[in-house]
Amino acid sequence: MTRLIKNISVLLLLLCVSLAVRAQRGGQAAFRQRNEARVMRPNVAKRFDQIKKNYIARQLNLTPEQSARFWPMYDAYQAELDEILILRRQNNTNVQPGGEDQFDRELTYQQRITAAQKKYYHEFCNVLPPDKAAQVFKSERDFKFELLRRLKEGHGPE
């Protein structure tokens, strides 16, 4: 657990430092850094995803056979969620007058997320016992809450 906390702390520290550096630079240097950050983000996202996967793996205590069958399914689940979340973010960045259509689309995205979770819960049950399949979603929530808690407390690397 402490290694996970250290990894999360390092990741958060790197993000904070990059934001502080970006805020202090101006003009062309800021433009160059924004373009460099676009190239570097996939590496940060991959590292973050690996930390999250390690957390979930510890929570689920998978056997090697379960692990070999579970992670490809989980990756497919994450890809489907990412697709929905991108559309959701795009919907929320363009605030529209009236907002009724935007609200309806938001509800549709929430329904799509719930449908994906139901679909993959049943697929996870083909590989894991039902209690472990349900634990996948709880572990994701717990990971997010732990991350938010650490951000609020302002923890750096330990």
HELIX and SHEET records of a PDB file:
HELIX    1   1 THR A    2  GLN A   24  1                                  23    
HELIX    2   2 GLY A   27  LEU A   60  1                                  34    
HELIX    3   3 PRO A   64  THR A   93  1                                  30    
HELIX    4   4 GLU A  100  CYS A  125  1                                  26    
HELIX    5   5 PRO A  130  GLU A  153  1                                  24    
END                                                                             
